[in-house]
Amino acid sequence: MDFFLSKIRDLAIWLKIRNIFKSLRVRFFIVVSITGLLSCLVMHALILQSYEDRAVNVKSTEVQTQLRILANHLITYNYLQDTSSELINAELDMLANLYDGRVMVINDDLKVVKDTYNISQGKTIISEEVVNCLKTGSKGTLSKYDSANGYIEMITPIITTEVIEEGDISVGGNSNEVVRGVLLTSVSTETIDNTLDILSQRATTLETLIVLIILVFAALVSYALLKPFDRITSAINDVKEGFTDKPVVGPNYLETEQIINAFNALLRRMKVLDDSRQEFVSNVSHELKTPITSIKVLADSLLSQEDVPNEVYREFMSDIGEEIDREDKIINDLLALVKMDKKASGLTITSVDVVSLTEVVLKRMRPIARKHNIDLTLESNRAITAEIDEVKISLVIMNLVENAIKYNKENGTVKVELDADHQYFSIKVIDTGIGIPQDSLDHIYERFYRVDKSRSREIGGTGLGLSIARNAVLMHRGSIDVQSTLGEGTIFTVRIPLISVGTK
């Protein structure tokens, strides 16, 4: 049991740490801190390396100057043949002591004629650099820095100038420089190393201070820069909890402004949907209650009378039946509307002959048209085949044509025109009816909206037909437009893609 409790505690700790590192503030702090730390380390390395290179070059140049002077003295005093010169020996020892190093004088036979350490004197030395200097006649000083062992090794040629002669007559002005030996010098870089250590310690102290300042700066900046997000989160939580429904306001940072604008747009949309839902519920309640109230009034009227004639019973029952039919139509239209509102319902796409589909729908609508003395015609400019949901497009045509018939004038006409281009097909429903006022055109697709409520109830309209038609069109990624002149007629134009977006 203790083992499982321990594992649970470890898991809880791990989840807490994980959540901490998911914080944008923590990530920002870490990024700034690491950037500052890496910058300090890079600067530390570059400064020390730059100093080391500079110090080695200066020391090498200084020693090389002394060695060239000493090489000239060796030739002047013929030291390579006679090493008894106290002056030259003193110069060699002084140079070795001055730079805490070692100087060896090597003749052209690779024999060490002088070693300030008195270790290799009289021995033959085999060194690639020395041999190359003697053989190639290099006139310049070569130096090599060994940072691991802490010394600079320099090879300085001992050069003599010889005059070229022809027979016994000297050719004036012609001379030749010959390498007679080599000065092999090792110079200690202990002073440079000591200085590097001191600089490194001071740089480390300074870097520690800088890193601490960067950490504090990163913490303050991360807190200051991300504080607006906390205020936005708090404001959004207030909206979520229902404490307020006012738009969120915050600092005018570009990023926070984009978030605030997006949320406020969503808030406005939610408010519109909420108002629309409340209005819809209110309208549904009213529309469903009206037929029920009528039925109850009719039934109560029958029950309150005695010895009611059969004709009155039939009249009342006929009215009750009409109210029931009206209630049934409202419920069916509501169910159709709800199904279209569900994203998951989708479309059943098939390849459909639009002209034939329209003819079938108009065939069903002609009895209604004849009842109202309306001339219903179809005009098609070409054969049209499209990838659509046959049932939903049938609803669109049926609702538009039914409205055109019901809200028409006596002996009026309804014409349906079909056409297509390379992308869309169009359905036009043109009537000679009563028309729609301009101030109502923006509301005709709203659920339960009626332009003429008294006439709509008289002819049995539910106020849902155009909402159903518009939803079906939008599901096909199409468009529906209306043009109307009061007292002259209305034209509805529907455009639907020939190829379904989901099948491309």
ChimeraX attribute file (.defattr): number of C-alpha atoms within 10 A of each C-alpha:
attribute: neighborCount
match mode: 1-to-1
recipient: residues
	/A:1	6
	/A:2	7
	/A:3	8
	/A:4	9
	/A:5	10
	/A:6	11
	/A:7	12
	/A:8	12
	/A:9	12
	/A:10	12
	/A:11	12
	/A:12	12
	/A:13	12
	/A:14	12
	/A:15	12
	/A:16	12
	/A:17	11
	/A:18	11
	/A:19	10
	/A:20	13
	/A:21	13
	/A:22	11
	/A:23	11
	/A:24	12
	/A:25	20
	/A:26	15
	/A:27	14
	/A:28	18
	/A:29	22
	/A:30	17
	/A:31	13
	/A:32	18
	/A:33	21
	/A:34	15
	/A:35	12
	/A:36	20
	/A:37	19
	/A:38	13
	/A:39	14
	/A:40	19
	/A:41	14
	/A:42	11
	/A:43	14
	/A:44	18
	/A:45	14
	/A:46	12
	/A:47	15
	/A:48	17
	/A:49	13
	/A:50	11
	/A:51	16
	/A:52	18
	/A:53	12
	/A:54	12
	/A:55	18
	/A:56	18
	/A:57	15
	/A:58	12
	/A:59	17
	/A:60	20
	/A:61	14
	/A:62	11
	/A:63	18
	/A:64	20
	/A:65	13
	/A:66	12
	/A:67	24
	/A:68	18
	/A:69	10
	/A:70	19
	/A:71	22
	/A:72	15
	/A:73	16
	/A:74	24
	/A:75	17
	/A:76	10
	/A:77	15
	/A:78	12
	/A:79	19
	/A:80	18
	/A:81	11
	/A:82	10
	/A:83	15
	/A:84	10
	/A:85	12
	/A:86	9
	/A:87	10
	/A:88	17
	/A:89	17
	/A:90	11
	/A:91	14
	/A:92	21
	/A:93	16
	/A:94	13
	/A:95	21
	/A:96	21
	/A:97	14
	/A:98	11
	/A:99	16
	/A:100	15
	/A:101	19
	/A:102	20
	/A:103	22
	/A:104	24
	/A:105	26
	/A:106	26
	/A:107	22
	/A:108	17
	/A:109	12
	/A:110	19
	/A:111	18
	/A:112	23
	/A:113	20
	/A:114	23
	/A:115	22
	/A:116	20
	/A:117	13
	/A:118	10
	/A:119	11
	/A:120	15
	/A:121	17
	/A:122	14
	/A:123	14
	/A:124	14
	/A:125	15
	/A:126	10
	/A:127	11
	/A:128	8
	/A:129	13
	/A:130	22
	/A:131	16
	/A:132	11
	/A:133	23
	/A:134	21
	/A:135	10
	/A:136	9
	/A:137	16
	/A:138	18
	/A:139	15
	/A:140	12
	/A:141	18
	/A:142	17
	/A:143	19
	/A:144	13
	/A:145	18
	/A:146	12
	/A:147	12
	/A:148	6
	/A:149	10
	/A:150	15
	/A:151	21
	/A:152	21
	/A:153	18
	/A:154	23
	/A:155	22
	/A:156	24
	/A:157	29
	/A:158	29
	/A:159	20
	/A:160	16
	/A:161	12
	/A:162	11
	/A:163	12
	/A:164	14
	/A:165	12
	/A:166	7
	/A:167	7
	/A:168	6
	/A:169	8
	/A:170	11
	/A:171	12
	/A:172	9
	/A:173	7
	/A:174	10
	/A:175	12
	/A:176	9
	/A:177	13
	/A:178	16
	/A:179	19
	/A:180	18
	/A:181	28
	/A:182	25
	/A:183	24
	/A:184	23
	/A:185	25
	/A:186	22
	/A:187	23
	/A:188	20
	/A:189	23
	/A:190	14
	/A:191	13
	/A:192	17
	/A:193	16
	/A:194	11
	/A:195	16
	/A:196	17
	/A:197	13
	/A:198	12
	/A:199	16
	/A:200	17
	/A:201	12
	/A:202	12
	/A:203	19
	/A:204	15
	/A:205	12
	/A:206	14
	/A:207	20
	/A:208	14
	/A:209	12
	/A:210	15
	/A:211	19
	/A:212	15
	/A:213	14
	/A:214	19
	/A:215	19
	/A:216	14
	/A:217	15
	/A:218	21
	/A:219	18
	/A:220	12
	/A:221	16
	/A:222	19
	/A:223	16
	/A:224	12
	/A:225	12
	/A:226	14
	/A:227	14
	/A:228	16
	/A:229	17
	/A:230	11
	/A:231	15
	/A:232	19
	/A:233	13
	/A:234	13
	/A:235	20
	/A:236	20
	/A:237	13
	/A:238	15
	/A:239	16
	/A:240	11
	/A:241	10
	/A:242	9
	/A:243	10
	/A:244	13
	/A:245	16
	/A:246	12
	/A:247	16
	/A:248	20
	/A:249	14
	/A:250	14
	/A:251	14
	/A:252	11
	/A:253	11
	/A:254	9
	/A:255	10
	/A:256	17
	/A:257	14
	/A:258	12
	/A:259	16
	/A:260	21
	/A:261	14
	/A:262	12
	/A:263	16
	/A:264	18
	/A:265	13
	/A:266	13
	/A:267	18
	/A:268	15
	/A:269	12
	/A:270	12
	/A:271	13
	/A:272	12
	/A:273	13
	/A:274	12
	/A:275	12
	/A:276	14
	/A:277	12
	/A:278	12
	/A:279	14
	/A:280	16
	/A:281	12
	/A:282	11
	/A:283	15
	/A:284	17
	/A:285	11
	/A:286	12
	/A:287	18
	/A:288	15
	/A:289	13
	/A:290	15
	/A:291	19
	/A:292	15
	/A:293	12
	/A:294	15
	/A:295	20
	/A:296	13
	/A:297	13
	/A:298	17
	/A:299	15
	/A:300	11
	/A:301	11
	/A:302	16
	/A:303	10
	/A:304	8
	/A:305	8
	/A:306	7
	/A:307	6
	/A:308	11
	/A:309	8
	/A:310	9
	/A:311	9
	/A:312	11
	/A:313	14
	/A:314	11
	/A:315	12
	/A:316	17
	/A:317	16
	/A:318	12
	/A:319	15
	/A:320	20
	/A:321	13
	/A:322	15
	/A:323	19
	/A:324	16
	/A:325	14
	/A:326	20
	/A:327	20
	/A:328	14
	/A:329	16
	/A:330	22
	/A:331	16
	/A:332	12
	/A:333	18
	/A:334	18
	/A:335	12
	/A:336	17
	/A:337	19
	/A:338	12
	/A:339	14
	/A:340	20
	/A:341	15
	/A:342	9
	/A:343	9
	/A:344	8
	/A:345	10
	/A:346	13
	/A:347	18
	/A:348	11
	/A:349	17
	/A:350	13
	/A:351	14
	/A:352	16
	/A:353	15
	/A:354	24
	/A:355	20
	/A:356	13
	/A:357	15
	/A:358	20
	/A:359	14
	/A:360	12
	/A:361	15
	/A:362	22
	/A:363	11
	/A:364	11
	/A:365	16
	/A:366	19
	/A:367	13
	/A:368	16
	/A:369	23
	/A:370	13
	/A:371	9
	/A:372	17
	/A:373	17
	/A:374	23
	/A:375	15
	/A:376	22
	/A:377	13
	/A:378	15
	/A:379	12
	/A:380	15
	/A:381	10
	/A:382	11
	/A:383	12
	/A:384	19
	/A:385	17
	/A:386	21
	/A:387	20
	/A:388	23
	/A:389	19
	/A:390	18
	/A:391	13
	/A:392	21
	/A:393	19
	/A:394	18
	/A:395	19
	/A:396	22
	/A:397	20
	/A:398	19
	/A:399	18
	/A:400	21
	/A:401	25
	/A:402	20
	/A:403	17
	/A:404	29
	/A:405	28
	/A:406	19
	/A:407	22
	/A:408	25
	/A:409	20
	/A:410	12
	/A:411	13
	/A:412	19
	/A:413	20
	/A:414	24
	/A:415	17
	/A:416	23
	/A:417	18
	/A:418	21
	/A:419	18
	/A:420	20
	/A:421	11
	/A:422	8
	/A:423	11
	/A:424	16
	/A:425	20
	/A:426	20
	/A:427	22
	/A:428	23
	/A:429	21
	/A:430	21
	/A:431	28
	/A:432	24
	/A:433	26
	/A:434	18
	/A:435	21
	/A:436	21
	/A:437	13
	/A:438	12
	/A:439	9
	/A:440	12
	/A:441	14
	/A:442	10
	/A:443	13
	/A:444	19
	/A:445	19
	/A:446	17
	/A:447	21
	/A:448	23
	/A:449	19
	/A:450	19
	/A:451	17
	/A:452	10
	/A:453	13
	/A:454	10
	/A:455	13
	/A:456	17
	/A:457	13
	/A:458	8
	/A:459	10
	/A:460	16
	/A:461	20
	/A:462	22
	/A:463	22
	/A:464	22
	/A:465	27
	/A:466	21
	/A:467	20
	/A:468	25
	/A:469	24
	/A:470	18
	/A:471	20
	/A:472	25
	/A:473	21
	/A:474	13
	/A:475	18
	/A:476	24
	/A:477	13
	/A:478	18
	/A:479	17
	/A:480	17
	/A:481	12
	/A:482	15
	/A:483	14
	/A:484	20
	/A:485	15
	/A:486	12
	/A:487	14
	/A:488	14
	/A:489	22
	/A:490	23
	/A:491	22
	/A:492	18
	/A:493	19
	/A:494	23
	/A:495	20
	/A:496	24
	/A:497	21
	/A:498	22
	/A:499	19
	/A:500	18
	/A:501	10
	/A:502	8
	/A:503	7
	/A:504	5
